[in-house]
Amino acid sequence: MAKIEIKGSPEELERVATFLANNNVNFDIVNDYGNHSLEDLDKYENLKARFSAPVPEN
């Protein structure tokens, strides 16, 4: 596994996530537990929900 850390706003993360998804690159958005405004936390949660892979059923 390799990791890339995006340092920026939720909008920057969304731009990068959209690029990766459009180019069929598998990725996960994870919590960084940083100090964010409540508005930014909501945006990050929405991005995680939008770009997270569905959990396979057993």
C-alpha angles and dihedrals in degrees: 000000000000126000135211120192117210111207109197147064127321087258091058091049090050091051092052093043091051090051092050093047092048089053095049094247114153113229143151129218110219134185116266094189090222127151105275134159117257088250092054092046089056091049092050091049090051090051092049091051093045097048103031117114116246114257110248116239118234 
